Amino acid sequence: MAVAIGRILRLGRFPVLVAAGLALAGCSLLFGGKKLPVEQCADLMVDAFPDGDIDITHKSEVNSSISTVTVTIEGARNGVAPTAAVAHDVAVECKFDHDVLSDFHWTKPPFH
């Protein structure tokens, strides 16, 4: 009888441990997983012009609907004078639908 009770107690802990593990895995997906759309768009701008040495100066996010987000990122290029032939101020706009990038375009391109 004592063996049977011990076995039940050990089996009773297993579902609790599994549930705790799944809860922790869910937290890592929520908080440590995918970047926010604003951060994704800023990274895309820097990656799209790798030699531009761009400092991000402004980030904004507008929710058009429950599933659609429009992000605007503005930046300034280091080492480029505001009066230079190439653009000093740059900006991009990204649109996300269900957290998937659906549009990326320069609103202030790096070249005039």
N, C-alpha and C positions, 0 to 999 in steps of 0.2 A: 504494500500500500504506500509506503514512504517513497519507494522508487517511482511509482506512478505520479505522485504529487510533485516530486522533484522534476520529472520530465515535463509536466504541464507548466510548471513555473518557468522552465527554460524555454519552452516553445512560446509561452506568453510574452517573453521579452523580445523574441525575434521580430514579430510584426511592429512592435514599438520602435526597434532599431531601424527597420526598413523605412518606416514612415518618417523618422527623424532624418535619415539619409536623403530621402527624396525631397524633404522640405529644404534642407541645406543646398541641395543641387538646384532647386528652383530659385533660391535666393541668389546663387552665383549667376544664374542666367539673367535675373532682373537687374542686379547691381554691378556685376563684373563683366558682363557680356558685351553686347553690341554698343557702339558709340551712339550718342544722340545725333539727330540730323544736323544740328548746328556744327558739331565737331566734325562730322563726316564731310560737310560742305567746305569747311575751312581747310581740311586736309586735302580735298580735291583741288581747291584753288592753288595751294602751294605745290602740289604734285603736278598740276597742269602746266606750271611755269617754274620748273625746278631751279633755274639759275636766276630767278627774279629777286631772291632775298626779300620776301614779303613779310612785313609785320602786320598782323591782323589788328585793325583799329576799331571795327564795329561789327557786331553780330546781331541779327534780328530774326525772329521766327514768327510766322503768322499761320494760324490754323484756319485753312479755308473751309474745311468740313471736319467731320469726325476722323476721316482717314487721310486727308490731304494736308500737307504742310509745305509752305513756301519759306525758304530760308534765304536771307541776303547777307553776304559777307563783304565787308570793305577792308581794304588794306592799303599800305603805303610801301613803296619799294625803297629799301635802304640804298644809299649811294647814288640816287637819281635826283637831280634837282627838279623842283616843281616846274621849271621853265625849259627842261630838256626836251629833245626831239621825241624821246620815248616817254611813255606815260609814267608819272610818279604815283598817282592814285589809281588803284584798280578795284574792281568789284565783280562779284559773281552772284548769280541767283540759281538756287537748286530747288527742285520740286520733288517731293517724296509722296508716294501713294502707298499706304499700308507699310510704311517704313522702307520702301524700295525706291531708289533713285529713279525718277522718270524723266527728268530734264536737268541739264546743266548748261549754262551759257554765261558768257562774259557780258556784264552790263557796262563796265568800263574796262575795255581790253588793255593789255600791257603795251600795245603799240598804237600810235595815233593813226 
